[in-house]
Amino acid sequence: MKKKYIQISILLIVVLLAAIFIEPVTTGKASEGQPLRYVPLSEEEIQKAASTILSTEFIQDVPEKDPIALVFYSYEGEEMVQRDGFLIGKNQLLTSGIPSLFIYAPSNYINQFNGNNLCEIVQLANNNGELIINSEYGNTKLLLKYSSLLKHRGCFGF
């Protein structure tokens, strides 16, 4: 019981810190200069997403110095709404860090997570044109930073 309480507490801290450190993306749907509205994921969605992220194979190859932010979003009418995000580091979810790569995915895909299918869901979102990848770095710099993930490029639909 105590172990589960600690895991849930850590997960909540990760989510809160990720929400602070992850900047929202703006797309053609969001008005220029206006920040996106934030709506948190449910506790069930947070647990399901965290569990699936932690069980995916590529997490072991994420560089320690260059975490990846996986941020969820949804739409309410025409308005894009930012949901919670997760900062993915080497073999863990991080509570702090500055990601070099942001991956934005629709939060409705969280319902399809089953503990080990993150890559499948990311590919589906990418094939449906709903995956947004954002970085301030060019492709060459990203390739150098994330060369350890090349063997997992299919996970991201590339």
C-alpha positions in Angstrom: 0.0 0.0 0.0 2.8 2.4 1.0 4.7 1.6 -2.3 1.6 2.4 -4.4 1.2 5.7 -2.5 4.8 6.6 -3.2 4.5 5.7 -6.9 1.3 7.8 -7.2 2.9 10.7 -5.4 6.0 10.6 -7.6 3.8 10.4 -10.7 1.8 13.5 -9.6 5.0 15.4 -9.0 6.3 14.4 -12.5 3.1 15.6 -14.1 3.1 18.9 -12.3 6.7 19.6 -13.0 6.3 18.6 -16.7 3.4 21.1 -17.0 5.7 23.8 -15.6 8.7 23.1 -17.8 7.0 22.1 -21.0 6.1 25.1 -23.2 2.9 24.9 -25.3 3.2 24.5 -29.1 1.2 26.9 -31.2 -0.3 25.7 -34.5 -2.5 27.2 -37.1 -5.5 26.4 -34.8 -4.3 28.6 -31.9 -4.5 32.4 -32.3 -1.2 34.1 -32.8 0.2 35.4 -29.6 -2.4 33.7 -27.4 -1.3 30.9 -25.1 -3.1 27.6 -25.3 -5.5 26.7 -22.5 -4.4 23.9 -20.2 -6.7 21.1 -19.0 -5.1 18.3 -16.9 -5.4 14.6 -17.8 -7.4 12.5 -15.4 -5.6 10.4 -12.8 -6.4 7.3 -14.8 -5.0 8.8 -18.0 -1.8 9.8 -16.2 -1.3 6.4 -14.8 -2.0 4.6 -18.1 0.3 7.0 -20.1 3.1 6.8 -17.5 2.9 3.0 -17.3 3.0 2.7 -21.1 5.9 5.1 -21.5 7.9 3.3 -18.8 7.4 -0.1 -20.5 8.4 1.0 -24.0 11.7 -0.2 -25.3 13.1 3.1 -26.6 13.2 4.7 -23.1 16.4 2.9 -22.3 18.2 4.7 -25.2 17.0 8.3 -24.5 20.2 10.3 -23.8 20.5 11.4 -20.2 21.4 15.0 -21.2 18.6 15.4 -23.8 15.2 14.2 -22.5 12.2 14.1 -24.7 8.9 15.7 -23.8 5.8 13.8 -24.7 2.9 16.3 -24.4 -0.8 15.5 -25.0 -3.3 17.8 -26.5 -7.0 17.8 -27.4 -9.4 20.1 -29.2 -12.5 21.7 -27.8 -14.2 22.9 -31.0 -11.6 24.7 -32.9 -9.5 25.5 -29.9 -6.3 23.4 -29.2 -6.1 22.6 -25.5 -2.8 21.5 -23.9 -3.0 18.5 -21.6 -0.3 17.0 -19.4 3.1 16.0 -20.6 5.8 13.6 -19.5 9.6 14.3 -19.6 11.2 11.1 -20.7 14.8 10.4 -19.7 17.1 7.4 -19.7 15.0 4.6 -18.3 12.7 6.9 -16.3 10.2 9.8 -16.2 12.1 12.9 -15.1 10.9 15.6 -12.7 13.1 18.3 -14.3 15.2 18.9 -17.3 15.1 20.8 -20.6 13.9 18.7 -23.5 15.5 19.1 -26.9 12.6 17.4 -28.6 8.8 17.9 -28.0 6.4 15.3 -29.3 2.7 16.3 -29.2 0.0 13.7 -29.5 -3.8 13.7 -29.1 -4.8 12.7 -25.6 -7.7 10.5 -27.0 -5.0 7.9 -27.9 -4.2 7.3 -24.2 -7.4 5.2 -24.1 -5.7 2.8 -26.5 -2.6 2.3 -24.4 -2.2 -1.2 -23.1 1.1 -1.0 -21.3 3.4 -1.8 -24.2 2.1 -0.2 -27.3 3.4 3.3 -27.2 5.2 3.0 -30.6 2.1 1.6 -32.3 0.0 4.5 -31.0 2.6 7.1 -32.0 2.7 5.6 -35.5 -1.1 5.7 -35.7 -1.2 9.4 -34.6 1.6 10.1 -37.1 -0.2 8.3 -40.0 -3.4 10.2 -39.1 -1.4 13.5 -39.3 -2.0 14.3 -35.6 1.5 14.0 -34.3 3.4 17.2 -33.9 7.2 17.2 -33.4 8.8 20.4 -32.4 12.4 21.4 -31.6 14.5 24.5 -31.8 17.3 22.4 -33.2 17.8 21.4 -36.9 17.8 17.9 -38.1 21.6 17.5 -38.0 21.8 18.6 -34.4 18.9 16.3 -33.4 20.5 13.4 -35.2 23.6 13.9 -33.1 21.7 14.3 -29.9 19.5 11.3 -30.4 21.7 9.0 -32.5 21.1 6.3 -29.8 17.4 6.3 -30.8 18.0 5.6 -34.5 17.2 1.9 -34.0 13.8 3.0 -32.8 13.0 5.5 -35.6 10.1 3.2 -36.7 8.5 3.9 -33.3 8.0 7.5 -34.3 6.7 6.6 -37.7 9.8 7.6 -39.7 
